[in-house]
Structures are given as structure tokens and as C-alpha cells.
Amino acid sequence: MNTAAAADARVEEVGGVSAAFAFCADLARRHYENFPVASRLLPSKARRHVSVLYAFARIADDFADEPEYEGRRIERLLDWKRQLEDAGRAPARHPVFLALAESLKELELPKEPFADLLDAFLQDVRKSRYATFDEVLDYCRRSANPVGRIVLMIHGHRDPQLFRYSDAICTALQLTNFWQDLSVDLKKGRIYIPEEDFKQFGYSEADLRMGVVNEKFRSLMRMEWKRTRALFDEGRPLVGCLKWPLSWEIRLTWAGGTEILRMIRRAGFDTLTARPALRRRDWIPLAARAILAK
């Protein structure tokens, strides 16, 4: 089942709660991401809840990005938001929300982080430029940080310090994705480099659109790279606070993000000419190092 078909699924077509969890797990297995999702190493109970989070966010992300939803993105996202509000208090229409209602009840999860994710997806539809880096960080607070917090809560962690470490890693991952996907986001009309940073280095949006890679551009991206790397370093202690296998998942996620940063640096901070990306085979040495560091 592709994501578009998954988005239009109905509870009556899938079945009960167990089938709804299976629906989410299948969606998680079918879609490659830059970072590990619901690893087989995780306990099955936790893995099924992580799969629900993934399915919820994957479908919403497609509403904001995929061409088949052009002209009805906000409508679909607002409907997803209404279904989130109704989860646990009204009969579910979609299998994701049938499973999510069970996760919310079983784990006593708050709905706010899920709502924050939807607010970020809606922002992507409505907003395509950022004046300051603080604005970008505020977007990350809603687009990325809730994922880490939900994963921690799924595993029984609610310590504010762990949340802060997780926020740093998740924001760093989101920023890495921005710098990695400069050319991809340009095609969607989105630019996440703040206007104040363009001005600081004398580089312009017009230069970016023309694919100009000069010393001004490299200096600009070097600064964004340093900011991002500092956030990865800020969040690194999280790994040492967690037990296996979640610690391995987080360490591998951290390693994947920092490896993409290394690729950006090796390319001279030029992600306009070629998009750096990890291949499946690149994960093998990263996974091995993460296990050995256990």
C-alpha cells in the first residue's frame, strides 16, 4: 500500500485495534528514511507505538508535500488535526487514529506533541521564508522535537533534562535536513536559511535560486554547519542516559545525522551542486560502530 492509499484508508476496511497497529507497522516498514524507524531491536510493545507515531507523521507530511494534495493540503491537515482531537473520545475513522487512541490511553501520552507536529506541517504550507534563526528554531521546536519527546515517553522517560538533550538532537537533525535539501526545498518554494544570515554574508535568495556557489555561500553554509554540529554535541549525553536498545537507536540516529554533516563539509559546504545522502550500505559501518560503543 502506498502512502496515498494509506491516507484514505478507513477503519472498517482494516478491522480492529490489532489490525490498526499492523497497518501502522506496515507503513513504517515500507518507507525508507534517513534514520532508523521502529527497529526490530526494540521491544515489540514499544515498537508498535513508535510505528503509530511514524504513520501519523508520515501521512501528515505527505499532505504538506506530495503533489497529489496540491490545492487541498490545508483541508487534509485540518481534518487530520480534528481526528487527533477526537482520538479516544469519538469513534475513529482512520486506522492510524484507532491505534493512536490506544497508544495515548495505554501510555498516558499527551496530545500536545502530536498537535505541534501538525502545526509545523501547516506552517510549511503557509510559510516559506524565515527572517531570523530564532524563527527557524521555533519551527524545529514543533516539527522535530516532539518526535524525540514522544519516543522517550513511549519508553517511559519523562525527565525534563532528557527532553532537553533530545530536543538538541532533533533540532540538529532537522537543520541537517534543511542544509542537505537546499535544492529540493527550493523546488517546493521553501527556503529555511534565515534572511538575516543571507544579509550577514552578502549572499542573496536570487543567488541561491541561480545555484551560485561562491565563497560567500560557503561561508554562510559553514556557519549553519557549525550551529548544527554544536546542537548535536549538546544532545550527545542523551545516549549515556538510556538503556539498550533505545540507546543504540539514538546513537545510530545521532551518527547518521553527523555523518551527513561530514559529507557536507567534505563537499566544501556545497549542497546545491549535489545532495549528500546516506545509502543503505552506509548504515552498516555506522550500525557496527554504534553497537561497539554500547
Salt bridges, closest charged atoms under 4 A:
ASP8 OD1 - ARG76 NH2 3.10
ASP26 OD1 - ARG29 NH2 3.70
ASP26 OD2 - ARG30 NE 2.72
GLU33 OE2 - ARG58 NH1 3.10
ASP61 OD2 - ARG58 NH2 2.66
ASP62 OD1 - ARG58 NH2 2.91
ASP65 OD2 - LYS188 NZ 3.51
ASP65 OD1 - ARG190 NH1 2.63
GLU70 OE1 - ARG73 NH2 2.84
ASP79 OD1 - ARG82 NH2 3.82
ASP79 OD1 - ARG93 NH2 2.88
ASP86 OD1 - ARG89 NE 3.90
GLU106 OE2 - LYS45 NZ 3.68
GLU106 OE1 - ARG48 NH2 2.89
GLU106 OE2 - HIS49 NE2 3.42
ASP119 OD1 - LYS81 NZ 2.92
GLU135 OE1 - LYS127 NZ 3.43
ASP138 OD1 - ARG141 NH2 3.11
ASP138 OD2 - ARG142 NH2 2.89
ASP167 OD2 - ARG149 NH2 2.63
ASP181 OD1 - ARG275 NE 2.40
ASP197 OD2 - ARG227 NH1 2.84
GLU205 OE2 - ARG129 NH2 2.86
GLU205 OE2 - ARG209 NE 3.25
GLU215 OE2 - ARG222 NH1 3.95
GLU224 OE1 - ARG227 NH1 3.06
ASP233 OD1 - ARG229 NH2 3.03
GLU259 OE1 - ARG262 NH2 2.95
GLU259 OE2 - ARG266 NH2 3.43
ASP282 OD1 - ARG279 NH2 3.22
